[in-house]
């Protein structure tokens, strides 16, 4: 069931990326690329904003990883705590990145 869900998500991502590329040929997304689409480094200012956002995410992980490791050790009897922890880390990463981008783009 999980495998089918992953296949469905991958197909949706590929189709949506192709639709975006068709509508925005100057701002293409490589649907199978290794560089995330969040890195829209069109000029030096955008590169600086991306640098600051990635730096904030790195600082977030500096504090979040030890806390999540402690939580996993404390609740090691549960199978879902590590999965929820990974999900929380990912959600936190996108939240920190998005808030930093949003804050820096207001200037």
C-alpha positions as CSV (number, residue, x, y, z in Angstrom):
1,X,0.0,0.0,0.0
2,X,2.8,2.4,0.9
3,X,4.6,1.5,-2.3
4,X,1.6,2.3,-4.4
5,X,1.2,5.6,-2.6
6,X,4.9,6.5,-3.4
7,X,4.3,5.6,-7.0
8,X,1.2,7.8,-7.1
9,X,3.0,10.7,-5.5
10,X,5.9,10.4,-7.9
11,X,3.5,10.3,-10.9
12,X,1.6,13.4,-9.6
13,X,4.9,15.3,-9.1
14,X,6.1,14.5,-12.6
15,X,2.8,15.5,-14.2
16,X,2.6,18.7,-12.2
17,X,6.2,19.6,-13.0
18,X,5.5,19.0,-16.7
19,X,2.3,21.2,-16.6
20,X,4.3,24.0,-14.8
21,X,7.1,23.7,-17.5
22,X,4.5,24.0,-20.2
23,X,2.9,27.1,-18.6
24,X,6.2,28.7,-17.6
25,X,8.9,27.8,-20.1
26,X,11.3,30.5,-18.7
27,X,11.1,29.1,-15.2
28,X,11.4,25.3,-15.7
29,X,11.5,22.6,-13.0
30,X,13.5,19.5,-13.6
31,X,11.1,16.8,-12.3
32,X,13.9,14.2,-11.9
33,X,16.7,16.6,-10.9
34,X,18.8,16.5,-7.8
35,X,18.6,20.2,-7.0
36,X,15.4,21.1,-5.2
37,X,13.0,23.5,-7.0
38,X,13.2,25.8,-4.0
39,X,16.6,27.0,-5.1
40,X,15.6,29.6,-7.6
41,X,18.9,31.3,-7.9
42,X,18.3,33.6,-10.8
43,X,20.6,36.4,-9.5
44,X,23.0,37.3,-6.7
45,X,20.2,38.6,-4.4
46,X,18.3,35.3,-4.7
47,X,21.4,33.3,-4.0
48,X,22.0,35.3,-0.8
49,X,18.4,34.7,0.3
50,X,18.8,31.0,-0.4
51,X,22.1,31.0,1.5
52,X,20.5,32.6,4.6
53,X,17.5,30.2,4.5
54,X,19.8,27.2,4.2
55,X,21.9,28.5,7.1
56,X,18.8,28.9,9.3
57,X,17.8,25.3,8.4
58,X,21.3,24.1,9.4
59,X,21.0,25.9,12.7
60,X,17.6,24.4,13.2
61,X,19.0,20.9,12.7
62,X,21.8,21.7,15.2
63,X,19.2,21.9,17.9
64,X,16.5,19.6,16.6
65,X,18.5,16.5,16.0
66,X,19.7,16.0,19.6
67,X,16.2,16.7,20.9
68,X,14.6,14.2,18.4
69,X,17.3,11.6,19.3
70,X,16.5,12.0,23.0
71,X,12.8,11.6,22.3
72,X,13.4,8.5,20.3
73,X,15.5,7.0,23.1
74,X,12.9,7.9,25.7
75,X,10.0,6.4,23.7
76,X,11.9,3.5,22.1
77,X,9.1,1.1,22.9
78,X,6.9,2.8,20.3
79,X,7.4,2.1,16.6
80,X,5.7,5.3,15.5
81,X,7.9,7.8,17.5
82,X,10.8,7.6,15.0
83,X,8.5,8.0,12.0
84,X,6.7,10.9,13.6
85,X,10.1,12.4,14.6
86,X,11.3,12.2,11.0
87,X,8.1,13.8,9.8
88,X,8.5,16.6,12.4
89,X,12.1,17.2,11.3
90,X,11.0,17.5,7.7
91,X,8.1,19.8,8.5
92,X,10.2,21.9,10.7
93,X,12.8,22.2,8.0
94,X,10.3,23.5,5.4
95,X,8.8,25.8,8.0
96,X,12.1,27.4,8.9
97,X,13.1,27.7,5.2
98,X,9.8,29.1,4.1
99,X,9.6,31.7,7.0
100,X,13.2,32.8,6.2
101,X,12.5,33.2,2.5
102,X,9.3,35.1,3.3
103,X,11.0,37.4,5.7
104,X,13.9,38.2,3.4
105,X,11.7,38.7,0.4
106,X,9.9,41.5,2.2
107,X,12.9,43.8,2.0
